[in-house]
Amino acid sequence: MNAVFRSNRSLKYFATTCLVGLGLLISTQAQALTVISFGGASGDAMKKAYYDPFIAQTKTELTPGDYNGEFAKIRSMVETGNVSWDLVEMESPDLTRGCFEGVFEPLDWDKLGIKDQLMESAVNKCGAGVFVWSTVLAYDGEKLKEAPSSWKDFWDVQKFPGKRGLRKGAKYTLEFALQADGVPAEEVYTVLATPEGVDRAFKKLDELKPHIQWWEAGAQPPQWLVAGDVVMSSAYSGRIAAAQAEGRKLVILWPGSIYDLDYWAIPKGSKNIEAAYEFIKFASQPDTQAAYSSQIPYGPVNPTAIEKLSPEKAKEMPTYTDNLKGALAMGTEFWVDNSEELEQRFNAWAAK
Amino acid sequence: MATQTMAPPPTTQTSLKTQLRRAERRRKLNAFLLVAPLALFLLVIFVFPIGSMLWRSVDNSELSQALPQTAQLLSAWDGQQPPSEAFYASLAQELKSALANGNIGSLGRRLTYEDPTLRTLVTQTIRKLPDTPETTWQQTFSTLNPRWAELSTWQALKKAAPTTTDRYLLASLDLERNAQGEITAVAPEKQVYIDVFLRTLAIAGAVTLICLIMGFPLAYLLATLPTGTSNLLMIFVLLPFWTSLLVRTAAWIVLLQSGGMVNTSLMGLGFISQPLELVFNRVGVLIAMVHILLPFMVLPLYSVMKGISPHYQRAAISLGAHPFKAFWQVYAPQTLAGVGAGTILVFIMALGYYITPALLGGPSDQMVSYYVAYYTNTTNNWGMAAALGSLLLIITLVLYMLYQRLVNQQTPNRR
């Protein structure tokens, strides 16, 4: 009995020591700038293009990390006042929500001094653009004799018989349907904001419904296109570019595409705001942006960076001038407000 | 004399009794300590989260937390009279403090459910709201946005004011409260959840039935074969357990897609001329779910069948019964416990399936869990997620109770 007690006590000492040690470890780490991205291939490219040169140039300690976009995690960090992340890569809807909820530090763009160097949508109240990605119409150039030229062709099952892939959800789908119905890109969200516009989009979707194969994961469209399951599909530009790099003859149709940005945001209460600003400035330079985009086909937010890329690479970028023609910026505000209602209607529609 | 000699035994007896009782108590304490970790685990992992889920499905404290005084005013308000200056004044003050406290986010999210444009209205108003009104607060609000003068805006706020609500539970049943507070069905183009619940039950039922039809002969074979062969077959049954669910699901996509192995071999053998649609529809979901859940049917059946002596069936045959009759009337009833256990296990597990239908099904094959995940991760509407989850839990419990009832009714009849 006594022995058990003693070992219990030593166990307690051991646990306490461990906890204190861990605490010290965490507190020393908090000194370094902690940058959190989505990881994966993009995270690897960031390490080469941003993290390593930043450490070498500024001698700042930097701790990279990744997460899966759990917004709740950042919110609870800010609410408990225990903010260990200094800079987080955010998708636009969460950035908008978080900015509204006061989870992020508002950026002082005068202090950053790079406002006029970046594209317009990269300048946000709470975030600075990291890169641009796009949802496009894609098809297999080897299988289609005649190339489709718009979302109208996507809807034309006489001219292009076969299944079409679309993302399972209202977002993107409704925008594409309206464009197929003849709404110009710049008016899509104005039309969609009215109940008649929503009805119009769903009515247009009715026409195509039997021919749609819905995808869930971004890896599916290129695979289906290559396998010949679908003749055309909406797809993430980066995924198609990756398939192209593997030698597949997939083709991207840029007009009518919808582009969106990822942003750097500083959680409120970060202790390294100065270093975070330095990092944002560093990562927005043409050279670093070009270094990033040369590794992964996500478009630079700094237009000068495009010129620093090889001509072939540059043409793959969503932000290449020709690719932006007829493209549509994602209506983040619109979707933050209306996603609940429209997604529910989409679910009801799709299940019938 | 006699009483004197008889006196000592009772005392030893009582001391024995107390000793016994003490030992009993110690035994009970030990037993309790032994189950304490499990009880604690269940409390932390099961009771608490389920309780908080049930609570979240009716929780409506967003507005009353962010704007306590305004919430009180709204609750007392009849909803018909134009709101007085006091409403505007308290709203102005509390919006600012809510922004400072960080309560504004959950408030904005909550208001979106009443009216998608309310969040933007509140954001824009906060941004421009002065510290003191020029004339009255009512005037200030109405100049900032004329919608603040409309009754409908305040009626929407009033709906969000009470601390509990039935809106999520009603919405999970395709119902809502209209302006008069009566329960009505939602517009036909938004009705989805009744279908989803029926579909979930239908898919789970179909999977259970197929598993039973396929699992019963297999379990019978396993139970009757010699040990060596049955052990080998048992390994094949258990093999899928060693692969992750996601891998098995993804493997089915590769096998079943139109250019996949199944279709190309069928076409190569000349059975079909065009690829069959085997995936991204109900067929794919059923195939994969049966594959994944089959062991859960086979194992309980096998364990019950293993314990059934073959003598009964032989006796029945030797007494002149047809082999099928002997099987059906003598053997099959003895497996009922296994059939019941396997069926309920597979059915309840199938009810909660998420990733398999999400990857292998089309939009009309998604089950309740898909929508729970959707509301939890994508839209952050935890009230709706909790309500759907609670309803699924209730349906499962009711079905389980029905099953218990059936089993209990049958047991005395058999004896």
Interface residues (C-beta under 8 A of the other chain):
Chain A: F71 A72 R75 V78 E79 R97 G98 F100 E101 G102 V103 K168 F202 Q213 W214 E216 A217 W224 A227 G228 D229 E333 V336 D337 N338 S339 E340 E341 E343 Q344 R345 N347 A348 W349 A350 A351 K352
Chain B: L99 G102 I104 G105 S106 G108 R109 T112 Y113 P116 T117 R119 T120 T123 E189 K190 Q191 V192 D195 V196 R199 Q257 S258 G259 F280 A358 L359 G362 P363 S364 Q366 Y371 Y374 T378 T379 N380 N381
